[in-house]
Amino acid sequence: MDWLEQVYKVKAESQSCVLVGIVLVRGHAPREAGAKMVVTKSELSGSVGGGNLEQMCVVRARQMLEHGQPKTELLTVPLTLKNSGQYGVQCCGGEVTLTLELLNFSKTQVAVFGAGHVGLALARVLSTLPIEILLVDSREDLKAPLLEPNSKATLEFIQKPFPEYPEQVVRQLKPGSSAVILTHDHAEDLAILEQCLRRPDLNYIGLIGSSVKWIHFREQLKSAGFLDSDLERVTTPIGVPGVRGKTPEVIAIAVAAQLLEKLELLE
């Protein structure tokens, strides 16, 4: 598989890769300017010259994949005996400048816990964005919602049987995901919230409800060992401040607007 086919494959699978390309060659080098290589977490396609040069790029690219940054990087490597590399010596005599570009095709994930009126309205609003929506509900009598034909989102409707309790779905979320908690049952809300707080890598944790509900939840969460710094991660009430109205559509639009401040969307 050549490098271009690999990029298309990674995009089709909504994954990430680093595109490595030679942009400048001074003197002698194993590959010419324009040579490219694609690095994923487990695969390589194409080549920028092998040896120490290529292995340096692979190691650096996988660091970028692991941390999600930087988005681009410029790397200049002398190919001389004086530049004894960590992965071997290349004494071609020249110098190569390469770019490493992180291509992230994975969709941002938003988990909506509760497929009631507000949850469904929020899913419909979010469906206009290029994201992955997980709609989770413990009730077995609900039907999977339909998205509009021109929807940019992908939607997975998760119902029983999931692993015993809906809060266990929290463990399946991707790092950097957002969670919005608005189920039909306050006890279920609390159980899901507790699991979310055990995930330090979640980008947003939103909880629907009144200030009285949050006071009760704070007391129970503190009794469970959570600190004030943990509870500060919870956004409640949800939605941008100042928006009036309690209809599902108004709440959904206000929450979606608030989420936009947190979501990293594909351009």
C-alpha positions in Angstrom: 0.0 0.0 0.0 1.5 3.4 -1.0 1.3 6.5 1.3 -1.7 8.0 -0.4 -3.8 4.8 -0.2 -2.9 4.6 3.5 -4.1 8.2 4.1 -7.4 7.3 2.5 -7.6 4.1 4.6 -6.9 6.1 7.8 -9.6 8.7 6.9 -12.2 6.0 6.1 -11.6 4.4 9.5 -11.8 7.8 11.3 -8.3 7.4 12.7 -5.2 9.5 12.9 -1.8 9.4 11.2 1.3 11.5 10.6 2.3 12.4 7.0 6.1 12.7 6.8 7.5 14.4 3.7 10.9 15.5 2.4 10.8 19.2 1.5 14.4 20.0 0.9 17.6 18.0 0.2 21.1 19.4 0.3 23.8 17.2 -1.2 23.4 13.5 -1.3 20.5 11.7 0.4 18.7 8.3 0.1 15.5 9.9 -1.2 14.6 13.0 -3.2 12.4 16.0 -2.2 8.8 15.0 -2.4 9.2 11.5 -1.0 6.5 10.7 1.6 5.7 8.3 4.4 2.6 7.7 6.5 3.0 6.7 10.1 0.1 5.3 12.2 0.3 3.7 15.6 1.0 0.3 14.1 1.8 0.7 10.4 4.2 2.4 7.9 3.5 3.2 4.3 6.0 4.7 1.9 9.6 5.7 2.8 11.7 8.8 3.3 15.0 6.9 3.1 15.3 4.2 5.7 17.9 3.9 8.5 18.4 6.4 11.2 16.6 9.2 9.3 13.4 7.2 8.9 13.4 5.7 12.4 13.8 9.2 13.9 10.7 10.3 12.0 8.7 7.2 13.0 9.5 7.7 16.7 8.7 11.4 16.6 5.5 10.8 14.6 4.2 8.3 17.1 4.9 10.7 19.9 2.8 13.2 18.0 0.0 10.6 17.7 0.1 9.8 21.4 -0.1 13.4 22.6 -2.2 14.8 19.7 0.4 17.6 19.2 2.1 19.5 17.7 0.0 19.6 14.5 3.1 20.2 12.3 6.8 20.0 12.9 9.9 20.8 10.8 12.9 18.4 11.2 16.4 18.8 9.7 18.7 15.8 9.8 22.4 15.9 8.7 23.5 12.6 7.0 27.1 12.6 8.1 29.5 10.6 10.2 29.6 13.4 12.7 25.8 13.0 13.2 25.8 9.6 14.8 22.1 8.8 15.1 20.4 6.9 17.9 19.2 4.3 15.4 22.4 4.0 13.3 24.7 6.0 11.1 24.0 7.4 7.6 27.0 8.9 5.9 25.5 10.0 2.6 27.0 13.4 3.1 23.9 15.5 2.6 21.2 17.1 4.8 17.4 16.5 4.7 14.6 18.7 5.9 11.3 17.1 6.5 7.8 18.1 7.6 5.7 16.0 10.0 2.0 16.8 9.8 -0.5 15.2 12.1 -3.7 14.3 10.3 -6.6 13.7 12.7 -9.6 12.1 11.0 -11.2 10.8 14.2 -14.5 12.5 15.0 -15.0 14.2 18.3 -17.3 12.1 20.5 -20.2 13.5 22.5 -22.1 11.1 24.8 -25.7 12.2 25.6 -27.0 10.2 28.6 -30.8 10.2 28.4 -32.9 9.9 25.2 -35.8 11.9 26.5 -37.2 15.1 25.0 -34.1 17.1 25.8 -31.6 14.4 24.8 -33.3 13.8 21.5 -33.4 17.5 20.8 -29.7 17.9 21.6 -28.8 14.9 19.4 -30.7 16.5 16.5 -28.9 19.9 17.0 -25.5 18.2 17.3 -26.2 16.1 14.1 -25.4 19.2 12.1 -21.8 18.9 13.2 -19.1 16.4 12.0 -19.0 14.5 15.3 -19.8 11.1 16.7 -22.9 11.0 19.0 -23.5 8.3 21.6 -27.1 8.4 22.8 -27.4 6.2 25.9 -30.6 5.3 27.7 -31.5 2.5 30.1 -35.1 2.2 29.1 -35.8 -0.7 26.7 -39.0 0.7 25.2 -37.4 3.6 23.3 -36.9 3.5 19.6 -33.7 4.6 18.0 -33.9 8.2 16.8 -33.5 9.1 13.1 -31.1 11.7 11.9 -31.8 13.9 8.9 -30.5 12.6 5.6 -28.0 15.5 5.4 -26.7 14.8 8.9 -22.9 15.3 9.3 -22.8 13.2 12.5 -22.7 9.5 13.2 -25.1 8.3 15.9 -25.0 5.2 18.0 -28.0 4.5 20.1 -27.0 2.4 23.1 -29.7 0.6 25.2 -29.9 -2.5 27.2 -28.2 -4.9 27.2 -25.2 -2.8 28.0 -22.8 -4.0 30.7 -25.3 -4.0 33.6 -25.5 -0.3 34.2 -25.5 2.8 31.8 -22.7 4.5 33.7 -20.4 1.7 32.5 -20.7 3.1 29.0 -18.5 6.0 30.4 -15.6 3.7 30.4 -15.9 3.2 26.7 -15.6 6.8 25.8 -12.6 8.1 23.8 -10.1 10.4 25.6 -11.2 14.0 25.1 -14.9 13.1 24.8 -17.7 15.2 26.2 -20.6 13.9 28.4 -24.0 15.5 28.9 -26.1 13.9 31.6 -29.8 14.3 31.5 -31.5 11.0 32.2 -35.0 10.4 33.5 -33.7 9.3 36.9 -31.6 11.4 39.3 -30.0 8.3 40.8 -28.9 7.3 37.4 -27.6 10.8 36.8 -25.5 10.6 39.9 -24.1 7.2 39.1 -23.1 8.4 35.6 -21.6 11.6 36.9 -19.5 9.7 39.4 -18.0 7.6 36.6 -17.4 10.7 34.5 -15.4 12.3 37.4 -13.2 9.2 37.5 -12.2 10.0 33.9 -9.7 12.9 34.1 -9.4 12.8 30.3 -13.0 13.9 29.5 -13.2 17.4 27.9 -16.7 18.4 29.2 -19.0 17.0 31.9 -22.5 18.7 31.8 -25.3 17.9 34.3 -28.9 19.1 33.8 -30.8 20.2 36.9 -31.5 22.8 39.5 -29.1 24.3 42.1 -30.9 22.2 44.8 -30.2 19.0 42.8 -26.5 20.0 42.6 -26.3 20.6 46.3 -27.6 17.1 47.0 -25.2 15.7 44.4 -22.2 17.6 45.9 -22.9 16.2 49.3 -23.0 12.6 48.1 -20.0 13.0 45.8 -17.9 14.4 48.7 -19.0 11.5 50.9 -17.7 9.2 48.1 -14.2 10.9 48.4 -14.4 13.5 45.6 -12.6 16.8 46.2 -13.8 20.4 45.4 -11.3 20.4 42.5 -13.0 17.3 41.1 -16.5 18.9 41.4 -15.3 22.0 39.6 -15.1 20.0 36.4 -18.9 19.7 36.4 -20.9 22.2 34.4 -24.3 22.7 35.9 -26.7 24.2 35.0 -25.9 23.4 31.4 -26.2 25.8 28.5 -24.7 29.2 27.8 -25.7 31.7 30.6 -28.6 34.1 29.9 -30.7 31.9 27.6 -34.2 31.8 28.9 -36.8 29.1 28.3 -37.2 25.5 29.3 -38.4 23.8 26.2 -36.3 20.9 24.9 -35.3 22.8 21.8 -34.1 25.9 23.7 -32.1 23.9 26.2 -30.6 21.8 23.3 -29.4 24.9 21.4 -28.0 26.5 24.6 -26.1 23.3 25.4 -24.8 22.8 21.9 -23.5 26.4 21.9 -21.7 25.7 25.2 -20.2 22.5 23.8 -18.9 24.4 20.7 -16.4 26.1 23.1 -15.0 22.6 24.0 -15.3 20.6 20.8 -12.4 20.2 18.4 -14.1 19.8 15.0 -12.7 18.6 11.8 -12.4 21.4 9.2 
